[in-house]
Amino acid sequence: MMISGKTKIFFMLADPIGHVRTPEVINPMFDARAIDAVMVPVHFTPSDFATGWVAMKKTRNLGGIVVSVPHKEQAFELSDEADEAARELRAANVIRRTDDGRMIATNLDGRGFIDGMLNGGIDAKGRRALVVGCGGAGKAIAYSLAKSGCVSLRVSDMDAERARKLAEDISRLYPALEVNASDNSLADIDLLVNATPCGLYPEKDPLPVDIAQLHRGILVADIIMKPRETPLLSAAIAAGCDVRYGAGMLDSQMAHILTYFGY
């Protein structure tokens, strides 16, 4: 990859930043398609994000950004325009910067999760699902499950009010679906999604659920990409569960991200 003064720049934003995979996936795609562009990881804390956003709007060779935890809701709020997917979730994970500095937001998380981790939604049908973590990614996943034929949906978060609000919002749009805010008990579920950061630092992070409740009837999906096998997935494998790795969620989004960026 030869970077010149004409190279279009894209940013990958997260806090922490060390676990992100998007630059290592998208840069070879730029090369393979002879696109004169590069993506670099950029580390903003939540308290610095708004200041960084102002600078990004004024960065004339910036083509766009991909946003990860914990910035997705701030990215939506600060965007100049958002499509239906981002508005429904009030969270954005991909932003296109126009030539005049406008930031246009979308959210591809739900599509990426369903396509890349649940076989296009086939593996969600008829399931009783629990989503642990109701931040930007968890919210997108919960909405995508509501559209994909699961028979019941529970959402859980350390912030009980955030889980309650998400359950209410989904119930309003999908009144035929049984949706509840709950604790993270695995009773009466057969699909578990970890949408929390628990597992990024295996040596110190708590487990998102009580792994003693795992059994082979539960499909376990963990959206963390690094490490590939989180402590939750290791425990799920030991319990005989079908498991899905987080890389699939990103990999299935990549073509959509390039299209959104205009390539």
VEXKELUM-552840 format. One record per residue (C-alpha): x, y, z; residue in three letters. Coordinates in steps of 0.05 Angstrom, whole numbers, plus 5000, padded with zeros to 4 digits. Layout:
# VEXKELUM-552840
   east   north     up   res
      X       Y      Z   ALA
...
This chain:
# VEXKELUM-552840
   east   north     up   res
   5000    5000   5000   MET
   5030    5066   4977   MET
   5003    5127   5014   ILE
   5008    5193   4979   SER
   4980    5263   4986   GLY
   4919    5240   4946   LYS
   4902    5180   4990   THR
   4833    5182   5021   LYS
   4835    5171   5097   ILE
   4785    5132   5138   PHE
   4784    5126   5214   PHE
   4766    5068   5260   MET
   4744    5096   5328   LEU
   4738    5058   5393   ALA
   4757    5061   5467   ASP
   4797    5017   5480   PRO
   4825    5011   5410   ILE
   4872    4951   5412   GLY
   4820    4898   5397   HIS
   4791    4928   5332   VAL
   4797    4887   5268   ARG
   4766    4933   5216   THR
   4831    4965   5191   PRO
   4865    4897   5181   GLU
   4804    4873   5142   VAL
   4787    4934   5100   ILE
   4858    4955   5080   ASN
   4871    4891   5040   PRO
   4803    4903   5007   MET
   4825    4973   4987   PHE
   4888    4942   4957   ASP
   4852    4886   4921   ALA
   4804    4936   4888   ARG
   4860    4987   4872   ALA
   4826    5039   4916   ILE
   4872    5095   4938   ASP
   4850    5095   5011   ALA
   4874    5074   5079   VAL
   4840    5062   5146   MET
   4876    5077   5211   VAL
   4855    5065   5284   PRO
   4842    5129   5324   VAL
   4833    5128   5399   HIS
   4784    5178   5430   PHE
   4756    5172   5500   THR
   4682    5189   5508   PRO
   4699    5255   5540   SER
   4743    5274   5480   ASP
   4697    5248   5426   PHE
   4658    5312   5413   ALA
   4722    5352   5405   THR
   4750    5300   5358   GLY
   4685    5301   5318   TRP
   4693    5375   5303   VAL
   4764    5362   5278   ALA
   4741    5304   5235   MET
   4687    5346   5201   LYS
   4742    5394   5180   LYS
   4791    5340   5157   THR
   4784    5349   5082   ARG
   4816    5284   5061   ASN
   4774    5242   5109   LEU
   4724    5198   5073   GLY
   4689    5170   5133   GLY
   4694    5132   5199   ILE
   4674    5066   5229   VAL
   4653    5071   5302   VAL
   4656    5018   5356   SER
   4644    5015   5432   VAL
   4629    5062   5467   PRO
   4619    5117   5415   HIS
   4559    5095   5373   LYS
   4506    5136   5408   GLU
   4549    5199   5409   GLN
   4564    5189   5335   ALA
   4490    5187   5320   PHE
   4475    5249   5361   GLU
   4531    5289   5328   LEU
   4516    5268   5257   SER
   4485    5318   5209   ASP
   4439    5265   5178   GLU
   4421    5193   5192   ALA
   4384    5138   5154   ASP
   4326    5097   5181   GLU
   4370    5043   5210   ALA
   4410    5093   5252   ALA
   4348    5132   5272   ARG
   4311    5070   5296   GLU
   4370    5053   5341   LEU
   4394    5124   5357   ARG
   4463    5095   5346   ALA
   4511    5095   5287   ALA
   4570    5052   5269   ASN
   4588    5078   5199   VAL
   4593    5151   5180   ILE
   4606    5180   5111   ARG
   4638    5249   5107   ARG
   4615    5290   5047   THR
   4660    5339   5011   ASP
   4628    5397   5048   ASP
   4641    5366   5116   GLY
   4572    5337   5130   ARG
   4571    5271   5169   MET
   4519    5221   5145   ILE
   4505    5162   5191   ALA
   4480    5091   5184   THR
   4480    5029   5227   ASN
   4501    4962   5197   LEU
   4509    4924   5263   ASP
   4442    4888   5261   GLY
   4450    4866   5189   ARG
   4521    4844   5202   GLY
   4501    4803   5263   PHE
   4443    4768   5229   ILE
   4480    4754   5164   ASP
   4547    4737   5194   GLY
   4530    4700   5258   MET
   4460    4673   5250   LEU
   4460    4648   5178   ASN
   4419    4705   5150   GLY
   4368    4699   5206   GLY
   4352    4625   5195   ILE
   4384    4607   5262   ASP
   4342    4659   5299   ALA
   4274    4631   5278   LYS
   4235    4600   5334   GLY
   4288    4618   5386   ARG
   4279    4646   5456   ARG
   4334    4698   5458   ALA
   4372    4735   5511   LEU
   4415    4795   5492   VAL
   4463    4816   5548   VAL
   4485    4888   5538   GLY
   4440    4943   5512   CYS
   4491    4992   5485   GLY
   4496    5011   5411   GLY
   4512    4940   5386   ALA
   4465    4905   5434   GLY
   4408    4951   5414   LYS
   4420    4937   5340   ALA
   4423    4862   5353   ILE
   4359    4863   5394   ALA
   4321    4899   5339   TYR
   4348    4852   5286   SER
   4326    4791   5327   LEU
   4257    4821   5334   ALA
   4252    4822   5258   LYS
   4281    4753   5248   SER
   4228    4705   5276   GLY
   4250    4692   5347   CYS
   4190    4675   5391   VAL
   4212    4714   5453   SER
   4266    4765   5469   LEU
   4297    4785   5535   ARG
   4346    4843   5542   VAL
   4392    4853   5601   SER
   4440    4908   5621   ASP
   4477    4932   5683   MET
   4435    4995   5673   ASP
   4366    4967   5685   ALA
   4332    5030   5660   GLU
   4368    5025   5593   ARG
   4344    4953   5586   ALA
   4273    4972   5605   ARG
   4272    5029   5554   LYS
   4298    4983   5499   LEU
   4246    4930   5514   ALA
   4191    4982   5512   GLU
   4215    5011   5446   ASP
   4218    4942   5413   ILE
   4150    4922   5440   SER
   4120    4985   5411   ARG
   4144    4967   5342   LEU
   4134    4891   5347   TYR
   4072    4882   5392   PRO
   4063    4809   5374   ALA
   4132    4791   5402   LEU
   4142    4775   5475   GLU
   4196    4825   5496   VAL
   4220    4837   5568   ASN
   4276    4870   5605   ALA
   4306    4820   5654   SER
   4366    4796   5691   ASP
   4419    4754   5655   ASN
   4392    4686   5678   SER
   4395    4633   5624   LEU
   4330    4601   5645   ALA
   4282    4587   5588   ASP
   4327    4612   5531   ILE
   4361    4576   5474   ASP
   4398    4635   5443   LEU
   4448    4677   5482   LEU
   4482    4738   5454   VAL
   4538    4773   5491   ASN
   4538    4846   5468   ALA
   4578    4871   5527   THR
   4653    4885   5527   PRO
   4663    4830   5579   CYS
   4716    4785   5549   GLY
   4760    4838   5516   LEU
   4808    4829   5574   TYR
   4800    4755   5594   PRO
   4848    4759   5652   GLU
   4807    4811   5689   LYS
   4737    4817   5659   ASP
   4677    4786   5694   PRO
   4636    4736   5655   LEU
   4572    4765   5626   PRO
   4529    4707   5651   VAL
   4532    4650   5700   ASP
   4567    4597   5658   ILE
   4542    4542   5704   ALA
   4474    4552   5671   GLN
   4500    4536   5601   LEU
   4476    4472   5568   HIS
   4480    4442   5499   ARG
   4411    4468   5480   GLY
   4435    4541   5479   ILE
   4466    4573   5417   LEU
   4518    4623   5444   VAL
   4541    4683   5402   ALA
   4595    4731   5427   ASP
   4606    4794   5386   ILE
   4677    4805   5414   ILE
   4727    4795   5358   MET
   4793    4794   5398   LYS
   4805    4747   5429   PRO
   4770    4701   5380   ARG
   4751    4651   5435   GLU
   4728    4690   5495   THR
   4720    4658   5564   PRO
   4645    4655   5551   LEU
   4655    4617   5486   LEU
   4706    4571   5518   SER
   4655    4554   5572   ALA
   4600    4545   5520   ALA
   4643    4497   5480   ILE
   4657    4457   5543   ALA
   4583    4454   5556   ALA
   4569    4427   5486   GLY
   4537    4491   5459   CYS
   4535    4513   5387   ASP
   4579    4576   5386   VAL
   4586    4635   5339   ARG
   4648    4679   5337   TYR
   4648    4755   5334   GLY
   4690    4761   5270   ALA
   4630    4740   5229   GLY
   4592    4802   5248   MET
   4646    4848   5220   LEU
   4664    4806   5160   ASP
   4592    4806   5135   SER
   4590    4882   5140   GLN
   4652    4897   5099   MET
   4622    4899   5029   ALA
   4564    4942   5056   HIS
   4615    4990   5088   ILE
   4653    4998   5023   LEU
   4589    5011   4986   THR
   4568    5063   5037   TYR
   4635    5097   5029   PHE
   4622    5102   4954   GLY
   4665    5044   4928   TYR
